[in-house]
Amino acid sequence: MSSWREGFISFLLKRWWLPLLSLLVITGFMLTQLVTLKTNATPYFLGAEHPSMQADRYVKKHFTSSGESLFISVINKQSDLFQEKPLNEVYQIHHQLLKVTLTEQSDLQRLSQFGIDQKAQSLIERIKQGGITTTDFDSVNSLINHLNSEHIDYDGKLWLQDFLIRVRPVKKIRSIVSVESITSSDDMIDIHPMMFSVPKTEVELKALKHEALSNPILMGALFESTGQATNMQVELLIPESDAPNMQKFYLSALNVIEQLQSENSYHLGGPPVVTSQQALSMKQDSDRLFPGVILVVMVILFLMFKSPRGVILPLTVAILSVIWTLGLMAFLGVKQNIVSTMLPVFLISIGVADTIHVLTEFNHEAKSKPRKQAVFDTLKSLWTPMLITTLTTAVGFLSLMSTDIVFIKEFGLFVAIGVIFALIITVLLLPPVLLKLAKTKTIDTNVSQFEQENRSERCILVVNRLIAERKKSFLLVITMLVVGCGFSLSQLSIDNKAIKYFDEESQVRIDDEIINQYFAGSMVFSLTLKSNQPDTFKQAENLRKIEQIQHRLAEHADVGFSYSAVDFIKLLNQRLNEDSIDEFKLPIDERYLVGQYFFLYESSDGRGVFDTVDPTYQTARIIVFNHSDQSTVVEKTLNDVLLFAQTILPENIEIEASGFGELLVSTKNEVIYGQIMSLSMSLLGVVILLSIMFKSFKFGVLGAVPLSLTVYFNFSIMPLIGMDLDIGTALVAAIAIGVGVDYAIHFISRFLQHKNMGSNTESAIEAALKAVFRPIIFNTLVLSLGFSVLGFSTFAALANLGYLVAMTMLLSAIATLFILPTLVRLLSEKYLTTPKTTQLNLEGFSK
């Protein structure tokens, strides 16, 4: 190993131009890939194969009006929507949204490339005629079906599918204009669009208002009791994973509204809005956080090295590691998401560490050796420690891959890769640069800085000596603190949100509050009931069970409204019994009349009921509107209602939850599972690596103690400052272990080095502290200030993570400088034998 290492270092120095050329070629390639990096701003954090995502797809497959939807709440400025001008405005917006197309002029040229035969050319000419409009949807679909048999390439198929969605992104709109209205006359029902045209007379306007506000299954979802507001549900053909087109449609809808609005105000909600707001947050964070962390690290590097070289080289390595990592993501087709937006901040903060170490060691070696020898000895002495700490950091982040939350999994993988890239770039870049460009004169020491460091050193030693004299009392205090923190830890809340992560002044938060003020809620989820027999939900006894479940839902304050096939039957019963509100109930002779009502409804060309049952009546759905976007609130409701449903439903009927609200709950549960798994895996990985490095399992375990205490205290402090464990803060344990482990490596390595040289335990501890306190303090400063830049994120989960990581680095430093030496004192004489380890030069070293 040693001969191979020395041979490789000699090769780097002899062929110094080759690593620089390699860096140039790889960086050039990564830059070409980087420009193709796409973003994924979807609010769905779980993978496609997760049971919750499968349940969501099941609903979208079996029921109408179940696709991704944009909700537009219309509030009349004069407090009465049912007037000609406000209604005309809603009517125009409804029809303009149906005409929205997301195609571009460049699509015509790309479309021409598919004219591979006469039929394809004919279809393309038909599409081009008069420009691309939503009416071309069927022609594009025919073209796709024709070309599928002609073996077009995979990229071509993907483009055509995307083009089809952009030609007509709207599937249908459920609004006052088009919603199914049920009226009756002479024992017959009439099903028609509620507002086929805008009423002109006062009598017609009053009749429309009465028709709308007297429909119980629309109140809360589409209308509210005062008549001031209405809702529009724009169901999209865009799949939930297609964040770019989702954002494009949202912006197009805003444009339509801005051009037409005058009488009403409009407030938008639903997944497309969350997607667009996340995309905006990602752009704002990229524009602010990346330059911010570079500036912070530049200032700290300049204060440390007092030279341009000490600033430029570490930042060059870190920035190149960012380019390589993001370029690799683009090459592999991995999109940047709301979590991996933080990746540049992490790599800049962590990636400078190896370079700082090399420069510090080179400055020391160059004082007494020729430049080439100084570079050689620097790399030789730092090779093993840089490799070990890179591996331990990578292990910490790779542990995040144990979760089913795709965004966290991708983040953990690529930060680990980025850390390895930083080491490779350090080894390839610094030797040639130092060999050819470095000045080797002795650097003058700043006297005031030296005195300040001496004061800090004396302070650390004095405190440790006091602890040594009272080590049992100190450990008793720590034990009491651990016990006391246990109570705080028991109060830790695990939660997940959709809207409240955004800034209070953001439009998405403002609109969400208004929607919840006027309507039954902005968070929608479904309860799906499945049976193994057709016509199960034409049976009155099963409808009674659904009614009981809806009553149970209504007992929860967060539930604003729910409706199902039961409500359609109740409405039909009301309309056929002199439209009496008292008759909004299941019919008395339900066994006979329920089937007749369904037959009468379908005979009258009714289709709205299929939002709540499939055409075979084998599967039913309860649609629930909820006021809260907190996963804990939704989970409490779901747990209660699902448990209740299981006690009343027959054995042949199963029930499951799905939809955006349920996905929030599943994401929260994955946070819990992922936290347990990542914490366990990262600690185990660290113990194994440290045991191998120190050739002692006991020292491997001892090195993990400061990390465990750091994580424990961190989670205990979170409830005290009002922070939840969520999609952002769930990363903190892996970060604490992956980054903080280097402090323990640093201290234990120095301690063992001095013990092997014959020092007693106390002398070895003091010598180790003298060597490590400065790099630990310095790196704590770099990491804490670097990660605190995340506090400026517009996404609350990421901002909280930034503050937590800064606190974690401080706690890790305290645990290493004070608690770890105390444990070594207590255990060294009786339980710890000093292994004969290879001496590692670790001065100035900590990631």
QUITAHU-V608766 format. One record per residue. RES is the residue in one small letter. NEAR is the number of other C-alpha atoms within 10 Angstrom. D_CENTER is the distance of its C-alpha to the mean C-alpha in Angstrom with 1 decimal. Layout:
RES;NEAR;D_CENTER + RES;NEAR;D_CENTER
This chain:
m;6;41.9 + s;10;43.6 + s;8;45.8 + w;9;43.0 + r;14;40.9 + e;16;44.0 + g;12;44.8 + f;12;41.4 + i;21;41.5 + s;14;45.0 + f;13;43.9 + l;20;41.2 + l;22;43.8 + k;12;46.5 + r;12;44.4 + w;18;42.4 + w;15;41.8 + l;15;40.2 + p;20;36.9 + l;19;36.7 + l;13;37.3 + s;14;34.7 + l;17;32.1 + l;12;33.2 + v;12;33.0 + i;15;29.6 + t;17;28.1 + g;15;29.8 + f;16;28.3 + m;21;24.8 + l;18;25.3 + t;13;26.5 + q;20;23.3 + l;19;21.1 + v;11;22.4 + t;15;21.1 + l;18;17.4 + k;15;15.5 + t;19;12.2 + n;20;9.9 + a;28;8.6 + t;24;8.7 + p;23;7.4 + y;22;8.1 + f;22;5.7 + l;21;9.1 + g;14;11.8 + a;14;14.8 + e;10;17.1 + h;13;15.5 + p;14;18.2 + s;23;16.3 + m;20;15.5 + q;14;19.2 + a;20;20.4 + d;21;18.7 + r;17;20.4 + y;14;23.6 + v;25;23.8 + k;16;23.3 + k;12;26.0 + h;17;28.5 + f;19;28.4 + t;18;28.9 + s;20;26.8 + s;20;23.7 + g;22;21.8 + e;23;18.9 + s;25;20.6 + l;23;20.8 + f;24;22.6 + i;22;25.1 + s;26;27.0 + v;23;30.4 + i;23;32.3 + n;21;35.9 + k;14;37.0 + q;11;40.5 + s;12;39.4 + d;16;40.7 + l;23;38.8 + f;25;41.7 + q;20;43.7 + e;15;44.5 + k;16;42.6 + p;22;39.2 + l;23;39.4 + n;18;40.4 + e;17;37.4 + v;24;35.1 + y;19;37.2 + q;17;36.8 + i;19;33.0 + h;23;32.8 + h;12;34.9 + q;14;33.4 + l;21;29.9 + l;17;31.5 + k;16;32.8 + v;19;29.6 + t;22;29.1 + l;19;26.4 + t;19;28.9 + e;11;30.2 + q;9;33.7 + s;8;32.6 + d;12;31.9 + l;15;35.7 + q;9;36.4 + r;12;33.8 + l;19;35.1 + s;14;38.6 + q;11;37.7 + f;17;37.6 + g;16;41.2 + i;12;42.4 + d;10;45.2 + q;9;47.2 + k;13;45.2 + a;19;41.9 + q;17;43.7 + s;14;45.0 + l;18;41.7 + i;21;40.2 + e;14;43.1 + r;15;42.7 + i;21;39.0 + k;15;40.0 + q;10;42.9 + g;8;42.3 + g;10;38.8 + i;20;35.7 + t;18;35.1 + t;19;33.5 + t;13;36.8 + d;20;36.3 + f;19;33.7 + d;14;36.3 + s;16;37.8 + v;23;34.6 + n;17;34.0 + s;14;37.6 + l;22;37.1 + i;20;34.1 + n;11;36.1 + h;14;39.1 + l;21;37.2 + n;12;35.5 + s;8;38.9 + e;11;39.7 + h;10;37.2 + i;13;35.2 + d;10;32.6 + y;9;29.0 + d;9;27.6 + g;17;30.2 + k;15;29.1 + l;11;25.4 + w;14;26.7 + l;20;29.0 + q;15;26.4 + d;16;24.2 + f;21;27.5 + l;25;28.4 + i;24;25.3 + r;24;25.9 + v;23;29.5 + r;24;28.9 + p;29;25.3 + v;23;26.6 + k;16;27.9 + k;19;29.6 + i;22;29.5 + r;19;30.4 + s;23;32.1 + i;24;35.6 + v;21;36.9 + s;18;36.1 + v;21;35.3 + e;20;37.8 + s;18;40.5 + i;20;43.0 + t;18;46.5 + s;16;49.8 + s;11;53.5 + d;7;56.3 + d;9;54.3 + m;13;52.3 + i;17;48.7 + d;15;47.5 + i;19;43.9 + h;16;43.0 + p;15;40.4 + m;17;40.5 + m;18;41.1 + f;12;42.5 + s;12;43.9 + v;21;43.8 + p;19;46.7 + k;12;49.3 + t;11;51.6 + e;12;51.1 + v;10;52.1 + e;15;49.5 + l;18;46.8 + k;14;47.7 + a;13;47.8 + l;18;44.3 + k;16;43.1 + h;13;44.8 + e;14;43.5 + a;25;39.9 + l;18;40.0 + s;15;42.1 + n;19;39.6 + p;17;37.9 + i;20;35.2 + l;20;34.0 + m;17;34.2 + g;21;30.9 + a;23;29.0 + l;22;31.0 + f;27;33.5 + e;19;34.1 + s;13;37.5 + t;11;38.8 + g;17;38.5 + q;18;36.7 + a;24;33.4 + t;27;32.2 + n;25;28.9 + m;24;28.2 + q;22;25.9 + v;25;25.2 + e;20;24.3 + l;23;22.9 + l;18;23.6 + i;24;20.4 + p;13;18.1 + e;19;14.6 + s;16;13.3 + d;15;15.4 + a;24;13.3 + p;19;16.2 + n;20;18.9 + m;29;17.0 + q;23;16.9 + k;17;20.5 + f;25;21.7 + y;21;20.3 + l;15;22.1 + s;16;25.2 + a;19;25.3 + l;15;25.2 + n;12;28.0 + v;17;30.1 + i;22;29.8 + e;13;30.7 + q;9;33.8 + l;14;35.1 + q;15;34.2 + s;13;37.1 + e;18;38.0 + n;23;34.6 + s;16;31.2 + y;20;28.0 + h;19;24.6 + l;25;21.7 + g;23;19.0 + g;22;17.0 + p;23;14.0 + p;30;15.6 + v;25;15.6 + v;24;12.0 + t;25;11.3 + s;24;13.9 + q;24;13.0 + q;24;9.5 + a;21;11.6 + l;15;14.1 + s;20;11.9 + m;25;10.9 + k;15;14.6 + q;15;15.8 + d;23;13.8 + s;18;15.1 + d;11;18.5 + r;15;18.8 + l;24;17.0 + f;20;18.4 + p;14;21.9 + g;19;21.6 + v;24;20.9 + i;19;23.6 + l;13;26.0 + v;18;25.4 + v;22;26.0 + m;19;29.0 + v;14;30.6 + i;18;30.3 + l;23;31.5 + f;15;34.5 + l;13;35.4 + m;15;35.5 + f;16;37.3 + k;14;39.1 + s;12;39.2 + p;11;37.4 + r;17;37.1 + g;19;35.2 + v;22;32.6 + i;14;32.6 + l;20;32.4 + p;26;29.4 + l;22;27.4 + t;19;28.6 + v;28;27.3 + a;32;23.9 + i;20;23.6 + l;24;24.9 + s;29;22.4 + v;25;19.6 + i;23;21.5 + w;25;22.1 + t;26;18.6 + l;27;17.1 + g;25;20.4 + l;21;19.9 + m;21;16.4 + a;22;18.2 + f;17;21.2 + l;11;19.4 + g;13;17.7 + v;16;14.1 + k;18;12.2 + q;22;10.3 + n;23;6.7 + i;26;5.0 + v;23;4.6 + s;22;8.0 + t;20;9.4 + m;23;10.6 + l;21;12.4 + p;26;15.7 + v;26;15.9 + f;23;15.7 + l;25;18.2 + i;29;20.5 + s;24;20.7 + i;25;21.3 + g;31;23.0 + v;28;26.0 + a;24;27.2 + d;29;29.3 + t;28;30.9 + i;26;31.8 + h;21;33.4 + v;26;35.4 + l;21;36.7 + t;18;37.7 + e;23;39.5 + f;23;41.1 + n;20;42.4 + h;16;44.1 + e;19;45.5 + a;22;46.7 + k;14;49.0 + s;13;51.4 + k;14;50.7 + p;12;50.9 + r;20;47.7 + k;18;47.3 + q;15;48.1 + a;22;45.7 + v;27;42.8 + f;19;43.8 + d;18;44.1 + t;23;40.8 + l;20;38.9 + k;15;41.0 + s;16;40.3 + l;19;36.6 + w;20;35.8 + t;18;35.2 + p;21;33.3 + m;22;30.9 + l;14;30.4 + i;17;29.9 + t;27;27.5 + t;24;25.4 + l;18;25.3 + t;27;24.5 + t;27;21.5 + a;25;20.3 + v;26;20.9 + g;29;18.7 + f;29;15.7 + l;24;16.7 + s;27;16.7 + l;29;12.9 + m;19;13.7 + s;19;15.4 + t;21;12.4 + d;21;11.8 + i;22;8.0 + v;18;8.2 + f;22;5.2 + i;26;6.7 + k;20;10.0 + e;21;10.1 + f;24;9.4 + g;27;12.1 + l;17;14.4 + f;22;14.6 + v;26;14.9 + a;25;17.7 + i;19;19.2 + g;29;19.1 + v;28;21.0 + i;20;23.5 + f;23;23.9 + a;31;24.7 + l;23;27.5 + i;15;28.9 + i;24;29.0 + t;25;30.6 + v;20;33.3 + l;23;34.0 + l;23;34.1 + l;22;35.6 + p;24;38.8 + p;22;40.2 + v;15;39.3 + l;21;40.9 + l;19;43.8 + k;13;44.7 + l;11;43.5 + a;17;43.4 + k;13;46.1 + t;19;47.4 + k;11;49.4 + t;11;48.8 + i;14;46.4 + d;6;47.9 + t;8;46.3 + n;10;45.6 + v;9;47.9 + s;9;46.0 + q;12;42.8 + f;11;44.8 + e;11;46.2 + q;12;42.9 + e;14;41.5 + n;14;44.7 + r;12;44.2 + s;16;40.7 + e;17;42.0 + r;13;44.8 + c;12;42.5 + i;17;40.3 + l;20;43.5 + v;12;45.2 + v;12;42.4 + n;21;42.2 + r;15;46.0 + l;11;45.9 + i;18;43.3 + a;18;45.5 + e;10;48.4 + r;13;46.5 + k;19;44.0 + k;13;44.5 + s;12;44.1 + f;17;41.0 + l;16;39.4 + l;12;40.6 + v;12;38.7 + i;14;35.6 + t;12;36.1 + m;12;36.6 + l;12;33.5 + v;16;31.5 + v;12;33.2 + g;12;32.6 + c;18;28.9 + g;15;28.8 + f;11;29.4 + s;16;26.6 + l;20;24.2 + s;11;25.4 + q;15;24.1 + l;18;20.5 + s;15;18.4 + i;18;15.3 + d;22;13.4 + n;27;10.4 + k;20;10.8 + a;19;10.3 + i;25;12.9 + k;17;13.9 + y;16;11.0 + f;21;12.8 + d;16;16.1 + e;12;19.1 + e;8;21.0 + s;12;18.5 + q;15;20.1 + v;21;17.3 + r;19;18.1 + i;15;21.8 + d;19;21.9 + d;22;20.1 + e;17;22.7 + i;17;25.5 + i;26;24.5 + n;19;24.4 + q;13;27.7 + y;21;29.6 + f;24;28.1 + a;24;27.1 + g;24;23.4 + s;26;20.4 + m;27;18.3 + v;22;19.9 + f;22;20.1 + s;26;22.9 + l;25;25.2 + t;22;26.7 + l;20;30.2 + k;18;31.5 + s;18;35.1 + n;11;37.2 + q;13;39.9 + p;13;40.2 + d;16;41.2 + t;20;39.8 + f;26;38.5 + k;21;41.8 + q;15;43.2 + a;20;43.8 + e;14;43.1 + n;17;39.6 + l;22;39.0 + r;15;40.2 + k;16;37.6 + i;26;34.9 + e;20;36.6 + q;16;36.5 + i;21;32.7 + q;22;32.3 + h;13;34.6 + r;16;32.5 + l;21;29.4 + a;16;31.4 + e;12;32.1 + h;17;28.5 + a;12;28.2 + d;19;24.7 + v;21;25.9 + g;22;27.5 + f;22;29.0 + s;23;29.1 + y;22;31.3 + s;24;32.5 + a;25;35.5 + v;27;37.5 + d;21;37.1 + f;23;38.6 + i;24;41.5 + k;21;42.0 + l;23;42.0 + l;26;44.5 + n;24;46.7 + q;22;46.6 + r;23;47.6 + l;19;50.4 + n;16;51.8 + e;13;52.8 + d;17;49.3 + s;11;49.6 + i;16;46.5 + d;9;48.0 + e;18;47.7 + f;20;43.9 + k;17;43.9 + l;22;44.3 + p;19;48.0 + i;11;50.6 + d;9;51.9 + e;17;48.3 + r;13;49.2 + y;12;51.2 + l;16;49.6 + v;24;45.9 + g;17;46.6 + q;13;48.9 + y;20;46.3 + f;18;43.8 + f;12;46.5 + l;15;47.6 + y;22;44.1 + e;14;43.5 + s;10;47.1 + s;15;46.3 + d;11;43.5 + g;18;40.8 + r;13;37.3 + g;19;35.0 + v;22;35.4 + f;19;33.5 + d;22;30.3 + t;28;31.1 + v;24;33.1 + d;20;33.3 + p;16;36.7 + t;14;38.1 + y;19;37.4 + q;18;36.1 + t;25;32.5 + a;31;31.7 + r;25;28.8 + i;23;28.4 + i;22;26.1 + v;24;24.8 + f;24;23.9 + n;25;22.2 + h;23;22.1 + s;23;19.3 + d;23;15.5 + q;19;15.4 + s;23;14.7 + t;19;17.6 + v;20;19.9 + v;22;19.1 + e;19;19.4 + k;12;22.8 + t;20;24.0 + l;21;23.0 + n;12;24.5 + d;13;27.7 + v;20;28.2 + l;17;27.4 + l;11;29.8 + f;14;32.4 + a;22;32.1 + q;14;32.8 + t;9;35.9 + i;13;37.4 + l;17;36.4 + p;12;38.9 + e;9;38.0 + n;10;37.6 + i;18;34.7 + e;15;31.1 + i;17;28.4 + e;16;24.6 + a;22;21.8 + s;24;19.3 + g;24;17.4 + f;23;14.4 + g;27;15.6 + e;25;16.1 + l;25;12.6 + l;26;11.3 + v;25;14.0 + s;24;13.3 + t;24;9.7 + k;25;11.5 + n;19;14.2 + e;19;12.2 + v;26;11.0 + i;18;14.8 + y;15;15.9 + g;23;13.6 + q;23;14.8 + i;14;18.3 + m;17;18.2 + s;24;16.6 + l;25;19.0 + s;13;21.9 + m;19;21.4 + s;26;20.9 + l;26;23.9 + l;17;26.0 + g;18;25.3 + v;25;26.2 + v;24;29.4 + i;17;30.4 + l;19;30.0 + l;27;31.8 + s;18;34.5 + i;14;35.2 + m;19;35.2 + f;21;37.5 + k;17;39.4 + s;20;39.1 + f;16;36.8 + k;15;37.8 + f;24;36.5 + g;23;33.3 + v;17;32.8 + l;21;34.0 + g;26;31.5 + a;22;28.6 + v;20;30.0 + p;27;28.8 + l;29;25.3 + s;18;25.5 + l;17;27.0 + t;26;24.4 + v;21;21.5 + y;16;23.8 + f;20;24.8 + n;22;21.3 + f;26;20.2 + s;21;23.5 + i;18;23.2 + m;20;19.8 + p;17;21.7 + l;12;24.4 + i;8;22.3 + g;9;20.5 + m;19;17.0 + d;20;15.1 + l;24;13.3 + d;23;9.8 + i;24;6.1 + g;21;7.2 + t;24;10.9 + a;22;10.7 + l;26;10.8 + v;21;14.1 + a;30;16.5 + a;27;15.9 + i;25;16.3 + a;28;19.3 + i;27;21.0 + g;28;20.2 + v;26;21.4 + g;30;23.7 + v;28;25.8 + d;26;27.6 + y;30;29.3 + a;27;30.8 + i;26;31.8 + h;29;33.5 + f;27;35.5 + i;27;36.6 + s;23;37.6 + r;26;39.8 + f;27;41.2 + l;26;42.2 + q;23;43.6 + h;20;46.0 + k;21;46.9 + n;17;47.9 + m;11;50.1 + g;11;52.0 + s;15;50.5 + n;13;50.4 + t;18;47.2 + e;17;47.3 + s;14;48.3 + a;21;45.5 + i;26;42.9 + e;19;44.2 + a;19;44.4 + a;24;40.8 + l;25;39.7 + k;19;41.7 + a;20;40.0 + v;27;36.4 + f;24;36.1 + r;18;35.9 + p;20;33.2 + i;29;31.1 + i;18;31.6 + f;18;31.0 + n;26;27.8 + t;24;26.5 + l;17;27.2 + v;26;25.5 + l;25;22.3 + s;21;22.2 + l;21;23.0 + g;26;20.7 + f;28;17.6 + s;25;18.8 + v;23;18.2 + l;29;14.6 + g;19;16.2 + f;18;16.9 + s;24;13.4 + t;21;13.4 + f;24;10.1 + a;17;11.5 + a;26;8.8 + l;25;9.1 + a;20;12.8 + n;22;13.5 + l;25;12.2 + g;27;14.7 + y;19;17.5 + l;26;17.0 + v;25;17.2 + a;23;20.3 + m;19;21.8 + t;28;21.1 + m;27;23.0 + l;20;25.8 + l;22;26.1 + s;29;26.1 + a;22;28.9 + i;16;30.9 + a;21;30.6 + t;29;31.8 + l;25;34.6 + f;19;36.0 + i;21;35.0 + l;20;35.1 + p;25;38.6 + t;23;39.8 + l;15;38.7 + v;19;40.4 + r;16;43.6 + l;15;43.7 + l;13;43.0 + s;14;44.5 + e;12;48.2 + k;8;47.9 + y;10;44.8 + l;15;43.6 + t;13;45.7 + t;17;45.0 + p;14;44.1 + k;13;45.7 + t;14;42.6 + t;14;42.7 + q;14;42.7 + l;16;39.6 + n;19;39.8 + l;22;36.7 + e;19;37.8 + g;23;35.2 + f;29;32.5 + s;29;29.1 + k;29;25.7
